[in-house]
């Protein structure tokens, strides 16, 4: 009888030692995140609800997406569309450029599977695009600022520091380039046509800029 009794005690101890299927610490274990592609889009939010811009200035809208349980969804690709492109423009990355005085909206959408969620950002623009703008290279081998916006018929002046640079355009309708920059010199160009005029320095790889004319 003693052998049987001790065997029962040992078996009971083994069951208790396994924790009865618990986590061994008495706490709650957080479930692992769902595998990619299994989340259902529940909502989106934008970094701002209203943008107030002066014409020629920019600001970027960032977008967050959440699943139906409130978890963050990563690697989403939001789409942006502006209601009135005469007031403001928006690129694929959500950067909004003020064009001229007025009010418009940016419509933001995210689609995941068969579900699409939308949000709206109000945009208020004041003033008009400048007729004069300046770009310098005094801080190194890059154009500062590397993107500017001016009104049609406006003029841009490039001022080079102690290193020679060039300004070579690729788009049709652009003014003549600056093919011999010289040192500590300034060069102005007038933009008579509207468009996006990208340019590069042919001396320094990766040195580029853009003039937006509206």
N, C-alpha and C positions, 0 to 999 in steps of 0.2 A: 504493500500500500504506500510506503514512503517513496518508492521509486516513481510510482504513478503521479503522486502529489507534486514532487519536484519537477517532473516533466511538464506538468500543466503550468507551473509558475514560470519555467523557462520559456515556454511558448508564448505566454501572455506578455513577458518582458520583451520578446523579440518584436511583437506586434506594436507595442507602445514605442519601442525604439525607432520604428520606421515612421513615426509621427502620424500615423493614421491617414497618410496622404496629404498632410498640411505642408506649409513651407518651412517648418522647423523653427521659425523665428516668431511665430504668432502674428506676423504682419500680413499685409496684402501685397501680392506681387502684381506689378503693372503689366498688362498684356503687351506683347511686342507690337510694333507699328505694323499696319497692314502692308502687304506686299505692294510694290508699284503697280498701278493700273487697276487696283481694286477699290480705290476711294471714289465715292460719289460726290460730285460737286454740289455744295450746299449754298455757298454765298461767296461774294468777292467784296473787297473794300479798296478804296483808293487813298493815297497818302494825303490828299487834299480834297476838299469839296468845292472850293472856289479858288480861282487864280486871278490875281490882279497884276497886270503886266503893263509896262510902258512899251510902246511900239519899238521893235528892235531888240527887246529883251526876251530871254527864254527861261523856262522852268520845266522840270521833268516830273511827270506823274508816275509814281510807282504803284503797283497793284499787288494785293495779297489775295490768295484764294484759300477757302476752307471747305472741308468735307462736311457731311451731314452730322458728324459728331463733334464738329468744332476743331478738328485737327487741321494743321497747315498742309496744303498741297504744294509740293515743290515742282519746279520746272514747268510752270504753265506759260503759255504764250498769249498774252492779252492782245487784243486788236483795238486800235484807236481810230476814230473818225470825227471830223469836225463838222459842225452844222453849217458854218459860214466861213469859207476859206478867205474871204476878203477881210475878215477881222483878225483871224489867227490861223496858223497852220500847225499840224502835229505830224511827227514822223513815226516810224514803226516802233521806236523805242520809248514813245510817250513824251518826247520833248516838244513843248508848245512854244511857238514863236509868235509874239504879238506883231500884227501887221499895221492896223490902223484903228482909230478910236471906234469903240462899239462893244456889243455884248454878243456872245455866242456860247455854245456848249461843246464839250468833248464827250462823245459817247464811247464808253469802254465796255468790251465784252470778252468773256472767257468761255471757251467751249471745252468740255471734257466728256468724251463719249457722246451720248445723246442729249446731254444737259448743257444749256447755255445760261449764264448769269450776266447781267448788265449793271452798269453804274453810270452816273452822269456827273461831270465836273463843269461848273459854271466858269466862264472866262470873261473877264472885263478888261478891255484894252483902252489905254489912254494915249493921246498924242498921235504922231505920225512918224513914219520912218525918217531918219536923218538924211540930209543931203551930203553930209561929209562924214568920213570915217577914217581912222588911222590904224595902221598895223605896224608893229615894230619887231625887230629881231635882236634887240639889245640884251635880252636875257639868255641868249643861247641860240642853238640851231633849231629854232621853231618860231612860227609866226604867232604873235600875241596881239589881239585874239586870233584864233585860227578860223573862226566863223563869224561873219558880220552880216548885217542886213541894212540896206539903204534903199531909198526911193529911186524910181527910174530917173535917169539923168544925173544921179549923184556921183560923187567923186571919192575915190579911196586913195590914200597916200601911204606908201610903204617907206619906212625909215629903217635903213640898215645900220648896224653898229660897225665894229672893227673887223667884221668878217664879210666877205663877198657872198652874195646870194643872187638867185634869179627868181622870177615869177613867170611861170609858163602856164597858160590856160589851155584847156582841152575842149571846151564847149564852143559850138558855133555862136556867133554874135558877141563874143567877148572882145574886149579891147586888145590892143597890141600888148604883148608880154614885155617883161623887163628882162632882157637877155644878158645884160652886163650890169650887174648891180653896183659894182664899185664898193668903196669903203666909206662909211660914215656919210651916206648920201640919202636923199629922199627922191621918190619917184611917184607921180600921181597919174591915175587913169580914171577916165569918165566912162560910166556904164549907161549907154543909151537904150539898151534893150533889157526887158525883163527876163529872168531865168536864174538858174543856179550855176554859178561859174566856179568850178573847182580849179585849183592850181597847185603846182608843185615847184619846189626849188630843185633844179636839175643838178645842182652841185652836191646837195646833202640828201641822201636817201631817207625817206620817211618824213621829210619836212613838207607839209602840205597845208592848204587852207581852202576856204570857200567864201565867195561873195554872193549873197542872196539879194536879188534886185526885184522889187515889186512896184 
